[in-house]
Every structure is written in structure tokens, then in C-alpha cells.
Amino acid sequence: MQLIDTHTHLYLPDFDSDRDEMISRASGNGVEKLLMPNINLHTVEAMLSASSGYEGICFSMLGLHPTSVKDDYQYQLEELEKIFSDHHFIAIGEIGIDLYWDRTHLNEQLEAMKKQVIFALKVGLPVVVHSRDSFPEVFSVLNEFAGTGLKGVLHAFSGTLNDAEKAVKLGFILGIGGPLTYKNSKLDIIVKETGIENIVLETDSPYLAPVPFRGQRNESSYIRIINKKLADIFGISEEESARITYENSCHLFKI
């Protein structure tokens, strides 16, 4: 059984004490590829170090996370674009809007997201979009690029069925992780209606661990748990759900 974790921050200090062991556990559970979204200018070095240290397993993205969008966002975007040509990246991410913590820089977040979408289209890469408490704002940006061929993932999807339908119509798929296993999340209903052909699996580790590890540090080996829940929802084998989501991931990220 082959699995892909399409969203892990394994380069963060949370894994400094056991990164090798964590990646080995993932491999032992069939998780063959680990896709890493960037956070900001200051996390690029650690992320690229993971890519080079685990070549063929870890793959890097490049982007400015919305919670890192502050007054210096234009400088950060300029510097990130300079880095792009010197390394291999599979996507532009993690980008988007986050209104959970703070609305102070909403206008800057909107502008940063638009600039990064334009850059993604220029270099022909998909985008990985963060949309916490911000689906209207995220769709206001994505709708501007309807018909351009833009593709991507709505990471850690937490919206309504209507939001899922809008995303698919725009050429996006849903990133589904640990919350699928949470009681009363209603993600099971949304996932079933959206269709497994529009799903990729992710952990967002070290965050959002699935049951029975909820509240603890998340890691990529737990993709196996999320895949089992997905298989149960669709009434198919774990091998079949793994095969479909693996192919979905490879097709989108060209890996």
C-alpha cells in the first residue's frame, strides 16, 4: 500500500529530536512521499535541508503562510521569488487567508495571496491554500482566476458542502487530515458527497493529529489512520482508497 502525506511541516523544531525515526515510521506504514509547505522566508533553509537530506521522500513547496503576512510581506515575497530559481519546488504554498487569530493584516493577506497565485500561474505550479475562518475571502481571490487553469488544494478543509462544491468547480481538491476522525466534524458527510476522486490525504503535522492521538504531536505515519477512515466512509478497502488518493496526489503535484 502506497500513501502520500501531502502536507507536513516536518522541518520544524518539533521533530528535531527524532526526525529520522519519524520518517522511518512513516515509511514503515506505507507513507512513501512527504510534501512540505513552506511558512515564511525564515523556514526555507530548514525545509530545503530536509529535502536534500531525504531526497526522493521529502519534497518542498515555496510560499508565504498567511499568519506570516505582516508589514514586510512584499519584501518576503520578493526574496522568496529569488530563491525559487535555485531549487526544485512542487507547488506554491502554503498561501491563503487566516482570520482565526487576527484580522489586522487582512488586506495584506489578500494581496499576498493574489501575488502568489499569479506567480504560481507564471511558473506552472499548483497552489496549496490555507483558509481558516476565511472561505468567503479565499473564494473572492480564487474566483478572480477562474478559467486560468489554476489548480490546487484547499488544505485542512473545514468548510461546508457548498464550499467543497465551489472548490471542485474551480479546479481544486480537498486536503483531508486528522479532523476526519473527530466526532461531530461532519467531514465524513462532505467527503462522501464530494467524491474520493477530489481528495488528497495530509497530516499538517505536527498539528491536527487524528484520533486516538488527538492533542498530541501529529506525524506522517498517522496518514494510515486517516486513510482507514476514508476507506470506511466509501465502503472500500484501505488499499483502494490509498491507491486513489496516491494517484490524485501524483497527478496534481507531478511527482
C-alpha positions as CSV (number, residue, x, y, z in Angstrom):
1,M,0.0,0.0,0.0
2,Q,1.4,3.4,-1.1
3,L,0.4,6.6,0.7
4,I,1.5,10.3,0.4
5,D,1.3,12.9,3.2
6,T,0.6,16.0,1.1
7,H,1.1,18.5,3.9
8,T,3.7,18.1,6.7
9,H,5.9,20.7,8.4
10,L,8.4,18.0,9.4
11,Y,11.3,20.5,9.2
12,L,10.0,22.4,12.3
13,P,11.9,22.1,15.6
14,D,9.1,19.8,16.9
15,F,10.9,17.0,15.0
16,D,14.5,17.9,15.7
17,S,14.9,15.1,18.3
18,D,13.5,12.2,16.2
19,R,13.1,13.3,12.6
20,D,14.9,10.2,11.2
21,E,12.8,7.9,13.4
22,M,9.6,9.8,12.4
23,I,10.3,9.4,8.7
24,S,11.2,5.7,9.2
25,R,7.8,5.2,11.0
26,A,6.1,6.8,8.1
27,S,7.9,4.6,5.6
28,G,7.0,1.6,7.7
29,N,3.4,2.5,7.4
30,G,3.5,2.8,3.6
31,V,3.8,6.6,3.5
32,E,6.4,6.9,0.7
33,K,6.4,10.7,0.0
34,L,6.2,13.7,2.3
35,L,5.3,17.0,0.8
36,M,6.4,20.1,2.7
37,P,4.7,23.5,2.5
38,N,6.8,26.5,3.5
39,I,5.8,29.1,6.2
40,N,8.0,32.1,5.5
41,L,11.4,33.3,4.5
42,H,13.0,32.1,7.7
43,T,11.8,28.4,7.3
44,V,13.1,27.9,3.8
45,E,16.6,26.8,4.9
46,A,15.3,24.1,7.2
47,M,12.8,22.8,4.7
48,L,15.4,22.6,1.9
49,S,17.7,20.8,4.2
50,A,15.0,18.2,4.8
51,S,14.5,17.9,1.0
52,S,18.2,17.3,0.3
53,G,18.7,15.0,3.4
54,Y,15.7,12.8,2.4
55,E,15.9,13.1,-1.4
56,G,13.1,11.2,-3.1
57,I,11.0,11.2,0.0
58,C,10.7,14.9,1.0
59,F,9.5,17.5,-1.5
60,S,9.4,21.2,-0.9
61,M,6.9,23.9,-1.7
62,L,7.6,27.7,-1.6
63,G,5.2,30.2,-0.2
64,L,4.3,32.7,2.5
65,H,1.8,31.5,5.1
66,P,-1.0,34.0,5.8
67,T,-0.1,34.2,9.5
68,S,3.4,35.3,8.5
69,V,2.0,38.1,6.3
70,K,2.9,41.3,8.2
71,D,4.1,44.8,7.2
72,D,7.2,43.3,5.5
73,Y,5.2,40.8,3.3
74,Q,6.3,42.4,0.0
75,Y,10.0,42.1,0.9
76,Q,9.4,38.4,1.9
77,L,7.7,37.7,-1.4
78,E,10.5,39.3,-3.4
79,E,13.1,37.3,-1.5
80,L,11.1,34.0,-1.9
81,E,10.9,34.5,-5.7
82,K,14.6,34.9,-5.8
83,I,15.0,31.6,-4.1
84,F,12.6,29.8,-6.5
85,S,15.0,29.6,-9.4
86,D,17.8,28.0,-7.4
87,H,15.8,24.9,-6.2
88,H,13.1,22.5,-7.2
89,F,9.7,23.1,-5.8
90,I,6.5,21.1,-6.5
91,A,3.9,23.8,-5.5
92,I,3.4,27.4,-4.3
93,G,2.3,27.1,-0.7
94,E,1.3,27.5,1.9
95,I,-0.6,30.6,0.9
96,G,-4.1,31.9,1.7
97,I,-6.0,33.7,4.4
98,D,-6.2,33.2,8.1
99,L,-8.7,35.2,10.1
100,Y,-8.8,33.0,13.2
101,W,-6.0,34.7,15.1
102,D,-6.0,38.2,13.7
103,R,-7.8,40.4,11.1
104,T,-5.3,43.2,11.3
105,H,-3.5,42.4,8.1
106,L,-6.5,41.1,6.0
107,N,-5.7,43.5,3.1
108,E,-2.1,42.4,3.1
109,Q,-3.1,38.8,3.2
110,L,-5.4,39.3,0.3
111,E,-2.7,41.0,-1.7
112,A,-0.1,38.4,-0.8
113,M,-2.4,35.6,-1.8
114,K,-3.1,37.2,-5.2
115,K,0.6,37.8,-5.9
116,Q,1.4,34.2,-5.1
117,V,-1.4,32.9,-7.3
118,I,-0.1,35.0,-10.1
119,F,3.4,33.6,-9.5
120,A,2.1,30.0,-9.5
121,L,0.4,30.5,-12.8
122,K,3.6,32.1,-14.2
123,V,5.7,29.1,-13.2
124,G,3.0,26.5,-13.9
125,L,2.6,25.1,-10.4
126,P,-0.4,24.2,-8.2
127,V,-1.2,26.2,-5.0
128,V,-1.8,24.9,-1.5
129,V,-4.3,27.2,0.2
130,H,-4.9,27.8,3.9
131,S,-8.4,29.0,4.5
132,R,-9.0,29.1,8.3
133,D,-12.2,31.1,9.1
134,S,-11.8,32.8,5.7
135,F,-13.7,30.9,3.0
136,P,-15.5,34.0,1.6
137,E,-12.2,35.8,1.4
138,V,-10.3,32.9,-0.2
139,F,-13.0,32.4,-2.8
140,S,-13.1,36.1,-3.6
141,V,-9.4,35.7,-4.7
142,L,-9.8,32.3,-6.4
143,N,-12.8,33.5,-8.4
144,E,-10.7,36.2,-10.0
145,F,-8.6,33.4,-11.5
146,A,-11.4,31.1,-12.7
147,G,-10.7,29.8,-16.2
148,T,-6.9,30.4,-16.0
149,G,-6.1,26.7,-15.4
150,L,-5.2,27.3,-11.7
151,K,-5.1,24.1,-9.8
152,G,-4.5,23.3,-6.1
153,V,-5.6,22.1,-2.7
154,L,-7.8,23.6,-0.1
155,H,-5.6,22.4,2.8
156,A,-7.1,21.2,6.1
157,F,-10.6,21.7,4.5
158,S,-13.1,22.8,7.2
159,G,-15.8,24.4,5.1
160,T,-19.4,23.4,4.1
161,L,-20.5,21.1,1.3
162,N,-21.2,24.2,-0.7
163,D,-17.6,25.4,-0.2
164,A,-16.4,22.0,-1.3
165,E,-18.5,22.1,-4.4
166,K,-17.2,25.6,-5.2
167,A,-13.6,24.4,-4.8
168,V,-14.1,21.5,-7.1
169,K,-15.8,23.7,-9.7
170,L,-12.7,26.0,-9.6
171,G,-10.4,23.0,-10.2
172,F,-9.3,22.4,-6.6
173,I,-9.3,19.3,-4.5
174,L,-9.7,19.0,-0.7
175,G,-6.8,18.2,1.7
176,I,-8.3,15.9,4.4
177,G,-6.5,15.1,7.6
178,G,-7.0,14.2,11.2
179,P,-10.3,16.1,11.7
180,L,-11.9,13.5,9.5
181,T,-11.6,11.2,12.6
182,Y,-13.1,13.7,15.0
183,K,-16.6,13.2,16.4
184,N,-19.2,15.6,15.0
185,S,-16.7,17.2,12.5
186,K,-19.3,16.4,9.7
187,L,-16.3,16.0,7.3
188,D,-17.4,12.4,6.6
189,I,-20.6,13.7,5.0
190,I,-18.8,16.3,3.0
191,V,-16.1,13.9,1.8
192,K,-18.7,11.3,0.8
193,E,-20.6,13.9,-1.2
194,T,-17.5,15.4,-2.8
195,G,-16.1,12.1,-4.0
196,I,-12.8,10.4,-3.4
197,E,-11.5,11.5,-6.8
198,N,-11.4,15.0,-5.3
199,I,-9.5,14.1,-2.1
200,V,-5.8,14.0,-1.1
201,L,-4.6,13.0,2.4
202,E,-2.5,15.1,4.7
203,T,-1.4,15.4,8.3
204,D,-0.5,19.1,8.8
205,S,2.0,17.6,11.3
206,P,2.9,18.5,13.9
207,Y,-0.7,19.8,14.2
208,L,-4.2,18.2,14.0
209,A,-3.4,14.6,15.0
210,P,-6.2,12.1,14.3
211,V,-8.0,10.1,17.0
212,P,-6.6,8.3,19.1
213,F,-3.7,10.8,19.1
214,R,-5.7,14.0,19.1
215,G,-4.0,16.7,21.2
216,Q,-0.6,15.1,20.8
217,R,2.1,15.8,18.2
218,N,1.0,14.7,14.8
219,E,3.3,12.8,12.4
220,S,3.2,11.4,8.8
221,S,2.8,7.7,9.8
222,Y,-0.8,8.7,11.0
223,I,-1.8,9.0,7.4
224,R,-2.6,5.3,7.7
225,I,-5.3,6.1,10.2
226,I,-6.8,8.8,8.1
227,N,-6.8,6.5,5.0
228,K,-8.6,3.8,7.0
229,K,-11.3,6.3,8.0
230,L,-11.7,7.4,4.4
231,A,-11.9,3.8,3.2
232,D,-14.7,3.1,5.8
233,I,-16.7,6.2,4.6
234,F,-16.6,5.0,1.0
235,G,-17.1,1.3,1.8
236,I,-13.9,0.3,0.0
237,S,-10.6,-1.4,1.1
238,E,-7.8,0.6,2.6
239,E,-5.7,-0.4,-0.4
240,E,-8.2,1.0,-2.8
241,S,-8.5,4.4,-1.0
242,A,-4.7,4.6,-0.8
243,R,-4.4,3.9,-4.5
244,I,-6.9,6.6,-5.5
245,T,-5.6,9.3,-3.2
246,Y,-2.0,8.4,-4.1
247,E,-2.8,8.9,-7.8
248,N,-4.7,12.1,-7.1
249,S,-1.6,13.5,-5.3
250,C,0.8,12.4,-8.0
251,H,-1.4,13.9,-10.7
252,L,-1.7,17.3,-9.0
253,F,1.9,17.7,-7.8
254,K,3.5,15.9,-10.8
255,I,5.7,13.7,-8.6
